Amino acid sequence: GGGLRVFARGIRQPWQMAFPAGSSSPFVSDLGQDSAATNPPDFVMRAHQGDNFGYWRCNWTSLGACHGYTRPLVFLRPHTDAMGLGIIGSRLYASEYGAVHAPQVVSMNFAGRGIRTEASGFSAEIVGLGINAGWVYVGASDGRVWRFRPGA
């Protein structure tokens, strides 16, 4: 039977989720705090049942305030705004919105390492990302949808 239950908590703004094949623990993009903090990072998290990432008390700008909370998988630059997540094989793809930094799509392994730029040069901010049949599709705020095949 169903029933609504909390899976993980303490995430300021869980934005997008992507699930590796066969896993019930999603990757979650989190948009960091916009006010009352100096340059708080954005994050990619790997959420597991019962995790508490600490938001209101912890925004990861002061590690002392974050003691005892689940650490994010990847710390992104402030205002990176990972507006989309997707998976191809064993790589996680994340779009970076582009309001402060140039819009781009990056990928990383499931441990959050080996981050590399996969695509850049978009005509406007990235507002969405989708994966289908080995292609990465990217929606831009100017109404265009782009696509690319990683490694091609």
LOLOVEX-190290 format. One record per residue (C-alpha): y, x, z. Coordinates in steps of 0.001 Angstrom, whole numbers. Example, Ala and Ser with C-alpha at 12.3 -4.5 7.8 and 13.67 -1.06 7.14 Angstrom:
<y: -4500&x: 12300&z: 7800>;
<y: -1060&x: 13670&z: 7140>;
This chain:
<y: 0&x: 0&z: 0>;
<y: 3545&x: 997&z: -729>;
<y: 6378&x: 759&z: 1672>;
<y: 9549&x: 2774&z: 1547>;
<y: 9277&x: 6033&z: 3503>;
<y: 11482&x: 9098&z: 3872>;
<y: 9912&x: 12067&z: 2106>;
<y: 12540&x: 14774&z: 2798>;
<y: 16050&x: 14650&z: 4263>;
<y: 19229&x: 16590&z: 4907>;
<y: 20083&x: 16991&z: 1214>;
<y: 23769&x: 16367&z: 530>;
<y: 23432&x: 14919&z: -2940>;
<y: 19909&x: 14997&z: -4367>;
<y: 20716&x: 14636&z: -8028>;
<y: 17729&x: 15224&z: -10308>;
<y: 14017&x: 15740&z: -9734>;
<y: 11198&x: 17308&z: -11726>;
<y: 7533&x: 17395&z: -10741>;
<y: 5138&x: 20186&z: -11714>;
<y: 1873&x: 18821&z: -13113>;
<y: -438&x: 17678&z: -10331>;
<y: 2139&x: 18092&z: -7540>;
<y: 3826&x: 15548&z: -5295>;
<y: 6488&x: 18088&z: -4232>;
<y: 9459&x: 17828&z: -6595>;
<y: 12097&x: 20336&z: -7481>;
<y: 15431&x: 18721&z: -6557>;
<y: 18920&x: 19707&z: -7685>;
<y: 21562&x: 19360&z: -4974>;
<y: 25282&x: 19312&z: -5598>;
<y: 26993&x: 21233&z: -2801>;
<y: 29785&x: 20086&z: -571>;
<y: 33123&x: 19633&z: -2375>;
<y: 35526&x: 19571&z: 573>;
<y: 35864&x: 20992&z: 4089>;
<y: 33982&x: 24157&z: 3120>;
<y: 34876&x: 27369&z: 1308>;
<y: 32823&x: 27863&z: -1848>;
<y: 29598&x: 26153&z: -776>;
<y: 26744&x: 26814&z: -3179>;
<y: 24791&x: 24295&z: -5191>;
<y: 21006&x: 24444&z: -4936>;
<y: 17608&x: 23887&z: -6412>;
<y: 15159&x: 22889&z: -3703>;
<y: 11414&x: 22432&z: -3602>;
<y: 10982&x: 19399&z: -1354>;
<y: 7812&x: 18890&z: 664>;
<y: 6902&x: 15993&z: 2935>;
<y: 8958&x: 16229&z: 6144>;
<y: 11426&x: 18918&z: 4993>;
<y: 14908&x: 18806&z: 6497>;
<y: 17514&x: 20803&z: 4563>;
<y: 20142&x: 20285&z: 7269>;
<y: 23062&x: 18593&z: 5575>;
<y: 25812&x: 17526&z: 7603>;
<y: 25238&x: 20372&z: 10025>;
<y: 24352&x: 22995&z: 7417>;
<y: 25816&x: 23675&z: 3955>;
<y: 24450&x: 27256&z: 3755>;
<y: 27857&x: 28944&z: 3992>;
<y: 27097&x: 29929&z: 7608>;
<y: 23486&x: 30941&z: 8145>;
<y: 23779&x: 30466&z: 11910>;
<y: 24380&x: 26735&z: 11414>;
<y: 21260&x: 26547&z: 9247>;
<y: 18718&x: 27976&z: 11685>;
<y: 15617&x: 25795&z: 11773>;
<y: 16322&x: 23959&z: 8515>;
<y: 14360&x: 24266&z: 5283>;
<y: 15916&x: 26905&z: 3038>;
<y: 16693&x: 25942&z: -571>;
<y: 14594&x: 27609&z: -3261>;
<y: 17589&x: 28839&z: -5287>;
<y: 21253&x: 29237&z: -4347>;
<y: 23497&x: 28583&z: -7361>;
<y: 27153&x: 29500&z: -7745>;
<y: 29605&x: 26989&z: -6250>;
<y: 30225&x: 24059&z: -8600>;
<y: 27334&x: 24957&z: -10895>;
<y: 26354&x: 21273&z: -10774>;
<y: 22746&x: 21296&z: -11950>;
<y: 22931&x: 17933&z: -13712>;
<y: 19403&x: 18025&z: -15113>;
<y: 15990&x: 19493&z: -14357>;
<y: 12866&x: 19681&z: -16480>;
<y: 9627&x: 21618&z: -16728>;
<y: 7833&x: 23249&z: -19645>;
<y: 4655&x: 25082&z: -18674>;
<y: 5400&x: 27188&z: -15618>;
<y: 9194&x: 27330&z: -16099>;
<y: 11794&x: 25090&z: -14504>;
<y: 14863&x: 24370&z: -16654>;
<y: 18223&x: 23490&z: -15122>;
<y: 21430&x: 22504&z: -16843>;
<y: 24726&x: 23754&z: -15471>;
<y: 27536&x: 21217&z: -15926>;
<y: 30307&x: 23627&z: -16862>;
<y: 33482&x: 22417&z: -15138>;
<y: 34160&x: 25807&z: -13515>;
<y: 31667&x: 28068&z: -15314>;
<y: 30615&x: 27759&z: -18972>;
<y: 27981&x: 25048&z: -19516>;
<y: 24525&x: 26451&z: -20035>;
<y: 20823&x: 25864&z: -19513>;
<y: 18891&x: 28356&z: -17402>;
<y: 15212&x: 28659&z: -16572>;
<y: 13265&x: 30191&z: -13713>;
<y: 9700&x: 30441&z: -12519>;
<y: 8461&x: 28023&z: -9864>;
<y: 9316&x: 30555&z: -7132>;
<y: 12979&x: 30433&z: -8244>;
<y: 12869&x: 33953&z: -9662>;
<y: 13359&x: 35375&z: -13123>;
<y: 16433&x: 33241&z: -13820>;
<y: 17558&x: 33611&z: -17411>;
<y: 20007&x: 31857&z: -19703>;
<y: 18155&x: 29791&z: -22292>;
<y: 21085&x: 28196&z: -24156>;
<y: 24882&x: 28332&z: -24073>;
<y: 27778&x: 27561&z: -26398>;
<y: 27821&x: 23806&z: -25793>;
<y: 30859&x: 21866&z: -26994>;
<y: 31497&x: 20156&z: -23630>;
<y: 30174&x: 19790&z: -20096>;
<y: 26452&x: 19066&z: -19738>;
<y: 25711&x: 15674&z: -18195>;
<y: 21970&x: 15387&z: -18815>;
<y: 18804&x: 17265&z: -19647>;
<y: 15431&x: 16015&z: -20831>;
<y: 12192&x: 17638&z: -21934>;
<y: 9856&x: 16317&z: -24622>;
<y: 7067&x: 17963&z: -26607>;
<y: 8258&x: 21509&z: -25827>;
<y: 11897&x: 20801&z: -26707>;
<y: 14824&x: 20821&z: -24279>;
<y: 17383&x: 18088&z: -24988>;
<y: 20883&x: 18409&z: -23571>;
<y: 23516&x: 15664&z: -23391>;
<y: 27154&x: 16737&z: -23420>;
<y: 30167&x: 14786&z: -22174>;
<y: 31585&x: 14654&z: -25736>;
<y: 28728&x: 12369&z: -26809>;
<y: 26573&x: 15002&z: -28495>;
<y: 22889&x: 15569&z: -27828>;
<y: 21667&x: 19099&z: -28468>;
<y: 18131&x: 20397&z: -28541>;
<y: 16404&x: 23752&z: -28577>;
<y: 12899&x: 25089&z: -28265>;
<y: 12655&x: 27849&z: -25645>;
<y: 11593&x: 31173&z: -27079>;
<y: 12347&x: 30071&z: -30643>;
